[in-house]
Amino acid sequence: MRITVLGAGSWGTTVASVLTRRDHESLIWARSPAVADEVNAKHTNERYLAGFPLPGRLRATADLAEAAAHAELLVVGVPTGAFRDTLELVRPDLHPWIPVVSLSKGLERDSLSRMTEVIKEVLPGHPAAALTGPNLAKEIMAGMAAATVIATEDLTVAAEIQRVFRRGLLRVYTNHDVIGCEVGGALKNVVAIATGIAQGLGVGDNTRAGVISRGLAELTTLAVAMGGEPATLAGLAGMGDLVATCISPHSRNRHVGEQLGRGRSLDDILAEMGQVAEGVKTVHAAVRLADQHGLAMPITRTIHRVVTGDITAERAYDGLLRAHPAGHESEPG
């Protein structure tokens, strides 16, 4: 199959590599011509995957029209802030009816839309799916075992995409609950910032475990309020992705939180990273969704106050677990 992956960051490049090794004719679109040239000439992407050789058969281009026209399956791994604009640019050259798979974990800040909703709006008639789960790019490039989820309402389409992605130690499951999968993937980045702050402050593993657990309760509550299923959030797209993102030193969102916990400014952290930490943007949309559904979501709201500069990271943790009187564990808050 001819597959195009839009976005040559660490995850987009990893997915393109997996698909190439699955014997698909994969083409990756890089915004930077220099990155595309490096992939083609040196079979590396040192900025995002330093030290990992890429398949020799993987091709790259900086021409978006060429990338779109190539695709029999389109995989979109650009940041959520560029997601809609990128789809609008590829639309004129995209073959009709081909499936479009989102790799991007976040919410559109203004519309509050999930990425599959953006796909359906910009590319009507194209089956929309999300690939999500505990998928740290460098571990998959290193050949370590991992599990992921293809989420789309049409399980026949999901099974076909599952067949395309399945390779070696990458175990691919299907799920019809797109809302639950996408909300889990988006909100876990916010909780990862919170647990990163805990790491930076050195407040202890008990605190981090408490924040992760109550963070899971928050994202489950929001997903269910939006129409998702609770069981989804206990699986790979919820708990699995949450744990990986909160504990891994490879996690960008955890890194942001850790640096905030050490007293650094958000602007300095993001400038130094040179990469997107989706939780910083998603938290704004998450708070608005919490307001719409009348949800407390104290961890999310606290991280929003940190990100907007209303309070310091240290002050956030002074009272984070005491923000509201604790009720039954099954209740939010």
N, C-alpha and C positions, 0 to 999 in steps of 0.2 A: 504494500500500500504506500502511496505517496502521502507523507505526513509533513505538515509545517508546524513548527513551534515558534511562536512569536515571543521574543524575549530571551536574551543570552545572559541572564543572571545565573546564579549558581543552580537554582532549581530548574529553570528552563533548559540550561545546558545539560544537566543531569538527565532529565526526561528525554531530551533529544538523543543523548548517548544510549540510553536504555532501548529506545525504539530502533535506533540504528543497529544495535547488537541483536535485536529481534528480527533482523533482516528486512526492515522496512526502509524505504527510500526517504530518509529524513532530511529536511532542510530547516535550518534555524535562522530566524531573522534577528539581526543585531542592529540596534539603533546606530552604533558606532561602526563606520567602515573599517576602522583599525582592528576592532574585535573580529569582524567577519574575515578580514584578511588573515589574522592570526589563526583562526580556526581552520581555514582552508590550507594555509601554507605550513603551519607548525603543528596542527592538531592539538592545540592547547587553548585554554582560556585562563591565563595567569591571574587576571584581576579577581575572578570569582572562584576559580577552582585550581589554585596554584598547586602544582605537583601531581596533577592527575592528567594523564594522557587521554585524548579523546579518540574515538574510532576514526580510522583513516577514511572511511566511507561517508562520514558526516560532513555535509556541505553547509556553508553559511552564506548569507547575502545581507546587504544593507538596503536592498531594493524591496520595498514593501509590496509593490504590485507583483513582482516576480514571486515573492513568498506566498502571496494569496493565491495566485493562479496555479501554483504547484500543488495545492492541497486537495487531497481527497478526505482528509481529516485535519481539522484545525485545532491546535492546542495553544491556549493563550496564557502566557506566563509573565505578562507585563504588570507593573504595580497597579493597584486599584485606581489610583489617581489618573492614570493614563489609559485605563481599560476601555472606556467608552470611545474616546477619541481614536484609539487604535482600531477598534472595530469599524468605526465609520470610515476610516481610511481604506480598510481592506475590502469593504463591501462591494465596490464596483468590480473587483477582479475575482471575487470568490465564486466558485461553482455553486449552483443551487443545491439546497437540501442537505449538504454535507454536515455531519455533526461538528459541534464546536465544544471543546472541553476547556473549562477554566482551571488553571492552577493557582489563581490568585485568591488569597485568604484575607478578606476584609469586606467592608461595606462602603458603598459610595457615599461620600460625606454629605452632599446636598440632598440627594434623592432618598438616601437610606436604603437603596436597593442592594440586594445580593447580586453577585456577578452573573449567575444564570439568568436573573431577571433582566440585567442589562443586555445579555446576549439575545434574549427573546425580543426585547424592545428594538434593538438596533438591527438584528438579523432575523426578522420573522421568517418562519418556515424552516429554520435550521434547528435540529434537535440540540438542546443545551444540556451539558453535564458538568459536574465538578469532580475533580480528582483531589482527594483530601485524606489526611491521616498523619501519623507520626513518621514523616519522611524527611529526615535530615540529609541534605544533598551529599555531603562528603562521605557519610557512612555508606550510602547506596553506591557511590562511585568506587568506594573501597571494596565493594562486593559483600557487604554485611547483609544479613537477612533483614527484611522489612515487610510491613503489610500496609496496604493502602486501600482506599474505597473509591469506586466510581459511583457517583450519585446522580440519578436521573429518574424521572417519574416512569418512563417507559423501560421496563426491565429487559425487553428484547434488545433495545438499543444498548442498554448497560452491558448485557452479555457480550455483544459484539465488540464494544470498546474494551471490555475486560480481556477478551481474547487478544486484542491488539497489544495491550500493555503487559500482559503476563510474561515474565521471563525469569528463569533461574530462581534466585532466592527472594524475588519480589512477588509477594503473594497479594493478589488483587481480588477484593470482594466487591459485591454490588449492593446498592441500597436505594430504595425508592424515596426515602425521606430526605429530599434535597434541602428543605428548610433546616432541619436539624443538623445535617452535615455542614452546611455553609455557616450557620450561626456558631457552631462549635469551632470551626476553623478560624473564624474571625475573632471571636471573643477570647479564645485562649491566648491570643497575643497580648491582650490587655492584662490578663492574669499573670502572664510571664513577666511583664514589666513590674508588677507588684512583687513577685517572688524574687526578681532580680534586685529590687530595692532592698529586700530583706537580706540578700547575700551581701550587698554592698555595705549595709549597716552592721552586719554580723550579729543579727538578732537571734539566730539559732534555727536548727532544723525543725523544732517543734512549731515555731511560728510559720516557717515556710510551708510545712505540711498542712497547717490550719488554713493558710491562705489558699493553697491549691485546692483543698477540699471544699472550702466555702466558695471559691471561685467556680468550681464545677457546679455547685448548686445554683450560682447566679446565671451561668450561661445556659443551664438546663431550664431554669425558670423563664428566661427570655425566649429560648427556642420554642418552648411549649406555648407561651403566650402568642407567638407568631404563627403557630400551627404545626410545629414539629412534634416529634414523638420522644418521650423521655428515654426510652431504651437506646435511642441513637446516641445520646450523650454519654452513655455508659460504655460505648464502644470506641472504635478506632478514631472516628472523627471528633469525639468528645474527649473522654478521659485519656485515650492513647496519645492524641496530639497534644493535649494539655500537659501531660507528664513530660513528654519529650521536650517540649518548648520551654517548660519551666526549669528543667534540671540541666539541660545540655549547655556546655560552654560554647557550642556552635550557634546557639540561638541569638539572633540579632535583637529581639525584643527583650530577652533576659539580659543581654549586654547593656542595653539602654538603661534598664532599671538598676542594674548593678552600679553603673557609673553615676546615675542620679543619687543613689544611696551613698556614694563617696563624696557627694557635694558638688559635682560638676554641673554645668548648665546644659540644658537640653540642646540648645543651638550648637554648642561646642561638640557635644557627643555626636550629633547627626552629621556635622560637617566633617568630623574626623572619620566616621564610618564610610561615607561615600556610598551608602546603600540605604534602601528603604526599610524602616521598621514599621510594619503596617499597624501595629497596635497604637502608635502615636496618633494616627489619623482615625483609626476605627473607634477609639474611645469617645470621640465627639459624637459620632453617629449612635453609638451604644447608649449614651446618656439620653439622647433625644428619643430613642426607642423605649428606654425605660420609662421616661415621662409619659409617652403615648399610652403605654400599657399599665401605668400606675404601679411600677415595681420599685422597690427600695434600692437594690443592687449597690450596697455600700462600698464594696471594693472598687467597682467600676467608677463610681462617683468620686471616690478618693483619688484614684489615679488620674481622673480628669482634672481634678483640682491641682495635682502636681504638675501635669503636662501644661496646663494653662498658666502656671506660675502663681496660683492663688495661695498654695502652701508649699513648704519644703518637703522633701522626701522623709526627712527625720521626723517632722511633725506628723506626717501621715501615719507613720508607724507607732507613734505615741498612743494613738487611740483607735487604730484601724479595727482591731478585733473587739473594741468596746464601743463602737459607734452607736449601736442600738442594743437594748437589752436582749439577751439571747433567749429564743423561744425553743420550740421543738426542732430537732435537727432537720426534720423533713421540710421545715418552712424556710423561705428565703431570708437572707439577712444575717 
